[in-house]
């Protein structure tokens, strides 16, 4: 299938629950890539003490929240940015503990285990719900992504597999990175997780676009946009699946000059 026939997440949208069932449930085909690895890396980063402050802004694919459990100890306000109303509604359904909300208990259990208090998994979800103060819609076509809403600049920006799915090509990736950078204070921290060398991912039997980039591309883009990389690691994909064709994942920490 040619790129032009792929759907775009922020334009066409996907069914948020189908996305969660496919990539974030306890039955996902890629538990390491989608759940355990990003959770472990974000947990270690937050517990290092290098990521803390008043405002954390998260810019991630779908209605995902599981990479943020450890952040609740280090930030007073967590703001989620999402491109579709359907995604926002799915997040708020979980935040308000509504009937039919997605079951994140397998991730909160893992978060509690990493924190050394495996009997407090429910408290992990309660704490994260309380820490998330806003869920805001963004439009990647706008210079101010959240226009007309003006948000305070963040002390920390977290990003999970979003730039590659909202960008048409590498030039667009650069533009989106630049707009994202405007949301971060000078000296603020970036915690980035993405997938490398992929061109598509599947949700509900539909194929969605993903821009192909590699480690060298990411290093160059972040450096050119005023970030100083403090750590970057690449991990090869652990499980085969027809859901997506990426070959590895990348975890990067940086700060904005």
N, C-alpha and C positions, 0 to 999 in steps of 0.2 A: 504493500500500500504506500502510495506517495505521501509526502509530508502534507501536501495540500488537502488530502482527504482526512487527515487526522483532526479530531476536535480539539479545541482549546479550553482548558479548565475554566478560566475566568470569563470566557465568552459564551460557551455553550453550557457550561456547568456539568456536573455529574451528580448522580444520586448519592448524597452524603452517607446514608446508611450502607449502601452497597459498597462504597469505598471503605468504610470502617470494617465491614464484615470481611472484605477481601484482604485488607492489609494490616488491620489492627486487632482482629479478634484472636482468641486463644487457639484458633484453627488455621491461622494464616499459613500460606506455603513458605513464607520467608520470615520466620520469627526473629532470626538474628538481625537481619537488615532493617526490618520495620519496627522492632520492639526492643530487643535486649541491647543491641549495640548502641543505638542513640541514647537509650536510657542510662546505660553505664557511663558513657562518655560525658553526658550532660551532668550526671550526678557527680562524677569526679571533678569536673570543672567547677561546679558550684561549691563543692566542699573544699576546694583549694583555697577559698577566701579571696580569689582574684576577681570574682564576679559578684558584686553586691551594690546596693544603693536604694534609691527610692522607687524608680520606675524601670520596669522591664517590659519591653515591647516584643511580642512574638509574631513572626511573619512566616507561617507554615502552611503546607498543603492540607486541605480538608479540615474537618473538625477535630484535629488531633490535639491532645493535651498531655499525653503520657510522658513526654520528655521534660515536663516542667515541675514534676512533683518536688524535686529538691530545691527549686527556686524559691518556694514559698518561705523558706527560712531567711532568705537574703534580700528580698525585695518586698516593700510594703504594697506596691501596686503593680499588678500584672495586666497588661493591655493586649488583647488578641486582635489581630487584623485579619479579616477574611474578605474574599472578593465576591461572595454570593450570599444572598439572603437565606437560601436553603441551608448553607453551611452554618450560618449564624444561628439559625433556629435549632439545628442539631446540637450545637454547643450549649445553647441556653436550656435545652431540654435536660441535658446532663447537669448543668449548673443548678437548676431548680429541682432536681431529683424527681422529675416527672415520670409517670408511668410510660414504659416503652423506651426510656432513654438507653443509650448504648451501655453495655456492661463492661466497665473498665477494671473490674476487680482483679483480673489476672495481672494487670500492670501495676495497680496499687499494692498488690501482694509482693511483687518483685521490688518495687520501690521501698517498701518496708523492710524487706530482707537486706537490701543494700545498705539501709540505714542502721541495721543491726537491731531492729525491733519488729520482728515478723508478726507480732500480734497486734500491730497498730495500722493495718492496711486501711481500715475504714477511716481512721483519723487522717491518713494521707489525702484521701479524696475530699474530706470535709475541709481540711486546711487549704487545699488548692482552690476549691470553690470560693472560699472566703477571700483568697488573695487575688483572684481575677476580678478586677473592678470594672472593666469595660470590654465589650466585644464590638469592634468598630468595622464598618465596611470600608474597603479601599478600592480604588480604581487605578490600575497600573498605567492608564493613559494620561493621568493627571500629574502635573508637576508636584502639587501637594496631594499625595496619594489619598488623603482622607478628606479632601475638600468637600463641603465647606467647613468641616470640623477641623479645628487647629489643636493638635495634641502637643503636650510638653515634650521636649526632647528627652530621649531615654538615656539612662545610665548604662543600659545593656540592651542589645538587640540579639534575639535568637531567631534563627532561620532554619527551617527543615524542608528541604526538597520543594521549594517554591519558585525560586528564580528560574530554574530549568523548565518549569511547566507553564509559566506565564510569558516567557520570552520567545519571540518568533525565531531569532537567530542570535549569534554572539554579540552583534552590535546592539540588539535590543536588550540582551543580558546586561551589557555595560550600562545602558540607560536606566534599567530597573535597579541595578546596584547603586547607581548614583542617587536616584530618588530615595532609595532605602536609607542611604547614608545620611540624608538630610534629617532623618528622624532621630539620629544619634548625636549626643553631645560630643564636642571635642574631648578627647581623652576617654570616651566611652568604649565599652567592650562589645565585641561581636563574637557570637558563638554560632558557628555555621556547620550544618550537616547537609550533604547532598549526594547525588548519585552521578557517577561519571560514565561517559561514553554511551549514554542511552538515547534512544530516539522515540520511544513510545512507552505507554503503560496502559493497562486495560482496566476499565470499570464497567461492570454490568454488561459485558460483551461488546463494549464500544472502545475504540482505540483513540487515545488522547496523545497529543503532541508533547514531546520533550526535546529541548535543545541539547545537542551533543557538545560536550566540552570535556576537557581533561584537566589534570592537576596543573600543568603548565599554564593553561588558560586562566584558571582560577587565581593562581599566584600573581600573574600579570595584571589581571583585572583589579584585584583587591589593592595591589600596590599602586596602580595608576589612579585609583579612586581615593587615595590618601589613607589606606590602612597599613599598619605594620603588623605582619603576621608573627605571632609568638609561638604557634605550634600548628603543624599540619601533618596529618597521617592518612594514608590510604589503606583500605582493607578490601581484599578481593571478595567478591560475592561468594556466599557459602552454599546457596541452594539454587538449583536449576528450576526455572518456572517460565511458562509462556506468558506470564502477566506483564513482563517488561524485559527489555534487552540490555539494560545497563550491565557493566562488568565489574564495577567496584563502587565503594562508597568512600566519601571523604569527610573528615572531621577537621575543622579549622578554628583556631582562636586567634583573635587579632584585636587591636585597638585603633581608634580613629585619631589621627594626628590633629 
